[in-house]
Amino acid sequence: MNTGSDESGGAAVASEGTHVSKARDDGERALGSRAPEFVKARRLLHLSWQVGVFIIGLAVVGAGIVMLPLPGPGWVVIFGGMAIWATEFVWAQLVLRWTKRKVTEAAQKALDPRVRRRNIVLTSVGLVIIAVLVGIYVWKFGVVMPWKIKDQ
């Protein structure tokens, strides 16, 4: 069986039955390991390389998870760890592609003029409601600064 391409143009199947990826037309890189060729040529070295990439990525993702409740760019660090994993693991590459696609779709949706107009109207209405509530509170109780509160 010769090497052939499927209808989507995304992958080719080699004669040994292994799945070989090639670059896609939409600018996405091929799936698979990005380790240097001399590393991929030696099975034990490649396995060690993968273990090292996994441990480094795990440490970065773990640091990002710790940063979620603490001050720091938690999500950015988590996606950085995913990017480290994506240098070696196809599953991480697919997760990052899916995430990139969803973020791009959300950004395009947010830039839609109708959605922007709706968001501006809702924000304005919310600010007016908050201003009215603050005005009513100040009218009823006045403004008392914390340093002027007397012990009773």
N, C-alpha and C positions, 0 to 999 in steps of 0.2 A: 504494500500500500504506500503510495507516495504522500508527501506532505501536502495537505490541502487546507483550505481556509473555509470557515463556516460562513453563513449568509450575513452575519452581523459584521464581519470583517475584523472581529476583535481577537480571534485566537486561531492558531493552526494546530493540527494534531500530527505528531511525528509518527514514523513507521513503527517505532517500538511501543506505541500506545501512550507515551508520555504527553503531557499537555504543555505545549510551548506557546508562550505569549509573544505577541509582537505589538509595536506601537499602534495606537488607535488613531483614527482620522480626526477625532475631536481634541487632539493635543494632550491626552492623558498618556502617562508613561506606561510601559508594559509592566505587568504584574510579575513579582518574583524577587529573588534575592539581589541586592545591590552590592554584595561582597565582592572584593577583588577576585579576579579569575584564579590566581594562584591559591586563594583560600577555598574557592568552590571546587577546585580540582582535587583537593585532598579531603576525604570524607570526615576524618577525625578532626581536622583543623576547622572544617566548615561547621561541624556540630559544636565545637568549642566556641566558635565565633557567634553562632546563634544563641548559645547559653549566655555569653557575655552581653550580647545586645538585649536579650530578654531581661537580664538582671539590671542593666543600666536603665532600660525603659521602665521596669517595675519600680525602681527607686524614684525616678522622676514622676511617674504617675502617683506613687505613694505620697511624695512631697506635695503634689497638687491637691490630693484629697485632704491632706492635713491643712492646706491653705484655704480650703472652702469655708470653714467656720472662722478661721483666723484671718488677720489682714494679709493680703497678698493676692496675686493674680492666679487663683486656683485653677480655673478652667483653662487659662492659657498654658499653664504648666502641664495640666493633664493632656491637652492636645499636643504639647511638645513631646511628652512621653509616648503618645500614640505615634507621632511622626518618627521617633526613634525606632519603635517596633516596626513601623511600616518600611524601614530600610531592609528588613529581612523577612517579614511574615506577610503572606498574601491576605490573611484575614484582617490585619490592621490596615493594609492598603485599601481594602474594600470599605472598611468602616470610615476611613478618612475621605474616600471619594463620595460616599453617601452623605457624610456630614457637610462636605464642601457643596454638594448639590443642594442640600436642604437650606444651608445658609444663603446661598446665591438666590434660591427661590424666595426666601423670606425677605431678602434685601430688595429684590425686584418688586415684590408685593408691597413693601413699605413705601417704595418710590412711586407707586401708582397714584395719580393725582386724586382720584376719588377717595382712596384710603387715607392719603395725607390730609385732605380736606376734612374727612370724618374725624381723624385724630385731633386736628386743630380745634374743631368745634367741641369735641368731648372734653379736651383739656381746658378750653375757655369756660365751658359750663361748670366744670369741676372747680376751677379757680374762683368763679363768681360765687358758687355755693359756699366754699370755704371762707371767702371774704365776708359774706353775709353772716355766717355763723360766728366768726371772730368779732364782727361789729356788734352783733346782739350780745355776745358775752361781755365785751368791753362796756357797752351801754348799761347792762344790768349790774355788773360787779366792779367796773372800773379797772384801771391798770394798777396792779400792786407789784412793785419790784421785790424780788426775794430778799434784798438787803434791807427793806423797810418793813418787814413783817415783825410785829411786836409780839413778845411772849405773853400769853394770857393765862 
